[in-house]
Amino acid sequence: MRAQSRRWSPFRDPRATDLLTSAGYTAALVMKLQQLRYLAAVVQSDLNITAAAAKLRATQSAISKQLKLLEEELGFDVFARSGRTLVRVTLPGERVIRHALKMLREAQNIHGLSEDLREDDRGSLSIGTTHTQARYVLPPIIQKFRSRYPNVQFHLHQGTSEQIADMAEVDRIDFAMATGSHELFSKYVLLPCYQWNRRLIVPAGHPLTQVGQPTLADLAAHPIVTYVFSFNGRSSLHEAFASAGLTANVALTARDADVIKTYVRLGLGVGIVAGVALDPKQDRGLVSIDAAHLFPVHTTWIGFARDRLLRGYMYDLLAFLAPHLGRDVVDRAARCGSQSEVDSLFAHTTLPHRPEIPSVAAPGHSEAA
């Protein structure tokens, strides 16, 4: 008769017992969680011990001392130094930091579980995102969130996709929010939020305002002002022009739409921005032209580390941002073994399309005013 399977228990698992009795585990007890916190803070502060000390409300000497004790216990240097200055992380140090961040995250998960079981609405939440999301999409979401959770500290970090990925790598953020660049976030669960299209913006009286529906050839005849391209060399804008046998005349790139608009007003070129980045009050005098027929639709996503425990208020933020991201769906996505499984989970979900800003009619087009 086949023995009945029993539920796992650390008291019956020899591996768990080995962890408690082995010499390796006993030695590891010397390594303090506080040392790992200091290590993470220094890394997250770009190796600036002064900044790390301010963040942790500790003294520089205390942090330096604990880092040296940690290195002595490990038997190798985590940091390369020039005098007392940390100049870089060593190769073995990179491996230590990855494990340290994972251990700290698990400790945070245990603490977060305790807080949630007490139905505590206090804590912190940090998002790394692009200027467009921070400036045009998130304000009403964060306002609603703060109204619901006034005791949760909210931290907003802006940057390019590469900079956001760097923040994610050192565990500086709870969520990353961007468009494209999936390959930079291989350790994250990426959830689709909404779709959007590009729009062209030009000053009133620009030749393109007289064209019913501009083509890529029409656009190629003018200098272009648009977003900074990803460092990995891929750009749907360049790909669209190349497919038509054309070359985009990119005069200037910037990381945020407001800067692009400034240079468009100065006559430096035709702006190409996200449709959600148009403000009817602030963009008076700029004519907005639909470009959905010229470039592919884009999907903005929000993601979190696969081993992160989400607090209750974090689930609510996701639901505020995208109603289809309910707690059950998010938990199913978190249990997926790969991003391709996550993508399959949402394959038949109709994503909302961010409505473009209502505009005043202009000759053949619309004005962002």
N, C-alpha and C positions, 0 to 999 in steps of 0.2 A: 504494500500500500504506500502510495507516494506521500511523503511527509508534507504537511501543510506549510506553506510559506509564511514566515513570520515577518512582521514589520521591523524595519531596521532600527537598531538601538545601539548607541555607542558602547553600552555595557556588554554587548555580544559581538561587537566588531573588533577583531584582533588588530586591525590597522589603527583604530582609535586608541586602543590600549598601548600599542607600540609608540604612538605619538607621545603618550604621557610618561612612558618609562624609559624611552631611549635617551642615550647620552646627548644626542643631537638636540633633542627638545629641551633637555635641562640646560644645555649651554645657551640655547636660543632665548631662554627666559631672561638672560642678562640684558638682552636688547630691549630697551624700553620703547613703549609706544610714543612717549614724548620725544625721543630721539628721531623717530620716523616723522613726527609732526614737524619738527624743526627742519629736517631734511626736505620735506615736501614744500614747506614755506619758502625755503631758500631757492629751490628750483622754480617755484611759481613766481618768485620775485626777481627772476633773471639773474640769479646768483648774487643778489645784493643783500648782504647780511643786515645792513641798516634797515632796509625796507621790510625784511622778514621779521626783524625784532619789533618794529612798529606794529606790524600786522598781528603779531602774537602777544604784544604787550610784554615782551621779555627784553632782557639786556643782550647786547651784541656779544659780550663776553660769555654769557651763559650758552648762547647758541653755538659759538665757536668751540667752546669746551666740549659740548655734547657731540658735535660733529666729529671732533678729533677722537673722542672715546669710542664712537661708533666705528670709525675707520680702524682704530687699534683692535677692536674686537673682531672686525672682519678680516684684518690682516692685509688690507690694500687700501689705496686712496680712492675715495669716491670722486674727489675734486682735484684738478690740477691747480696749483697756486703760483702766484707771483708775489712773494713776500706774504702778506696777510690777505691778499686779494684773491678771490676765487675767479679763475679765468675760464674754466670749462669743466664739463663732466667727463670723467674717464670712461673708457669702454666698459669695464666691469661695473663702474658706477651707474651707468645707464641701466644695467640689468637690476641692480639693487633698487634703483628708483622706481622701476616698473613694479617690482614686487611690493615695495613700500606703499606706493599709491593704492595698489589693490588691497593691501591689508588695512589701510586707513579707510578706504571706501567700505570695506566689510564692517569695520568698527562703527562707521557712520550709519550703515544699514541697520545694525543692531540697535543703536541709539534711536534711529528713526522709527523702527518698529515699536520700541517702547513708547515713544511719543504718540504714535498713531493709536496704540492700544488704549492710551489715556485720553484719546480724542483731543489732543493738544493742537491748537492752531497757531503755534509759535514756531519760528524757524527762519530759514533763509532760502532764497531761490535765485540762481544766477543763470542768465542766458547770454550766450555769445552769438551775435548775429550781424548782419550787414546794415549799412546806413538806411537803405530803402525800407527794410522791415522795421527798424527801430524808429524811424521818423514817420512813416506813413501807415504802417499796419498795426504795430503793437500798442500805440497810445491808448485807444479805447479798451483794448484787452487788459492792459495793465491797470487802467483806471477801475475797471470792473473787478479785477482780482484784488486790488488794494481795498476796495469797498467791502469785499467779502472777508478778506484776511488782513486787517490793519496791523496785526502784530508780526507779520512775516516780512522780513527785510528782502527787498527786491534789488538785484544788482544786474545792470545792463552793460554788456561789453560789446563794442563795435569793432569791426575789422573786415578784411577780405576773407574769403573762404579759407585761404592758407593760414591766416592769422587765427581764425576761429579753430581750425584743426590743431594748431599749436596749443591753444588754450585747453582743448579737449585732451590732448596728449598728457598734459601735466595736471589734469583733473581740476582745472580752475573754474569750470562751469558745470552746471547740472544739465543744461540743454544747449544744443547747437541748433541754429535755425538759418537756413540758407537755400539757395537754388542751385541745382547741379552739384558738381564736385563730389559725387558719392564716393569716389575712390580715396578721398582724403579721410574718410570716417569709417574705416573698415571695422572698428571695434564698437560702433554705434548701431542702435536700432533706429532706422530712419522712417518716419511716418509721414505720408503725404498730407499736406494741409489744403492747398488751393492752387489753382492755375491762373496764369496771367499772360498777357501778350505785350509786346513792345509797341510803343508809339513813337512817331517822329514829332519833334518840336522845332519850329522855326519862327523867326520874327514875323510880324505882320508885314505883308507885301513881298515876302520871299517867293521866288519863281515856283516853288513846289506847291504853293497855295493855289496856283492856277491849274494844277494837274488833277484830273478827276480821281484817279487811283494810281499813285506813283508806282513805277516798276523799280527793280533793282538797278536797271540801267539809268533811270532818272536819278536815283540816289547816288550812284557811282560818279555822277558828273559833279558832285559837290563834296567838299571836305566834311568829315564826320567827327562829331564829338560824342563819346559814349563811355561806358563803364570800363574800368581796368580789366584786362583779360586775365584769365587764370594762368598761373605760371606753368601749368602742365602743357601749355601750347594748344589746347583744344578750345575752339570758339565757334559756337553755332552761327555767329554773325559772319565770320570769315568763311565758314563752310557754305553758307547760303550764297555768298557772292561767288565762291569758287565753283559751285555747282552750275551757276549761270555763266561761267566763263568770264567772270569779272573780278576786279580787285577793288577792295574797299579802300578809299583814300582817308585813312584815320588821321585826323589832324591833332587830336588831343584825347587822352583818356583820364578819367577821374573816378574815385571810388564812390562818390555819392551824387545823387541826382541834382541836388541844389547847386553844386559846383558846375555841373554840366549846363544847367540852365543859365548860369551867370555868363559862361563863355558863348552860349548861343545868342544871348542878348547882345553881346559884343560883336556878333557877326563872324565868329571863327568857324562856324559850320552848322550842319544839320544835327540836332541832338537826337539820340536814340536812347529812350529810357523806358522803364517799366510803366505800364499803364496806371499802376496804383500810385505812382510817384508824382501825379499831377494834382496841384492844389488850385481850386478855382479862384481863391482870393489872392494868393501870392503870385500866381503865374499870369496875371493880366498882361496882355500884349504879346503873349506867345500863342501861336496857332498850333493846335494838336492834330496830327494826321494819323489815322489808323494804319498800322503796319502788320496786322494779323495775317494778311495774305502774303507777306514777304518773309516772315520768320516763323519758326515753329513755336508752338505754345510751350510755356515753361511751367514747371511744378515746383512750388516752394515746399520744403519739408522741415520737420522738427525732429531732432533725435536725442537719444540719451545712451549712456554706456550700458552694455548688455548686462553687466553685473550690478547695476545700481538699483537699489530699492526705492521706489517712488512713494513719496508721502501723499497723503490724501489731497492736500492742496495742490500738489503737482498734477494729479489727475484732473483736478478742476481747471487748472490753467490750460491743459490740452483741450478740454471740452469747450472752454471759452474761445479758444483759437479756431477750432474746427469741430463742429458738432458731431461729425462722424467718428471722432476719436474718443469714444466712451471708454470707461474703465475696462470692461470686458474685452473690447477689441484691442486696447493697448496691452493688456496682460497676455492675450494670445500672440500678439506681435513679439512681445518680450520673450516668449517661450520658443520662438522660431530659432532654428539653428543657424540660419544664414539670412543675408539681406534678400536673396532671391526668394526665399520662403515668405518673407515679409511682403515683398512686392506682389507675390501671388495672392496673398491674403486680401490685398486691396485691388486686385485686378478688375473686379467688377463693381467697384465703388465709384459712383459719380461724384467727382470732386467739385466743390463750388468754384466758380470762376469769379475772381474779384471784379465787381462792377467798376467800370471806368468812371472817372469823375464827370458828372453832368457838366455840359459846356454850352457856351453861347455860339450860335451859328456864325461861321465865317464863309467867304466865298468857296463853296464846294467842300468845305471841311468844318472843323469845330475849333473853337478857341478855348484854351485852358483858362477861362476867366468866368 
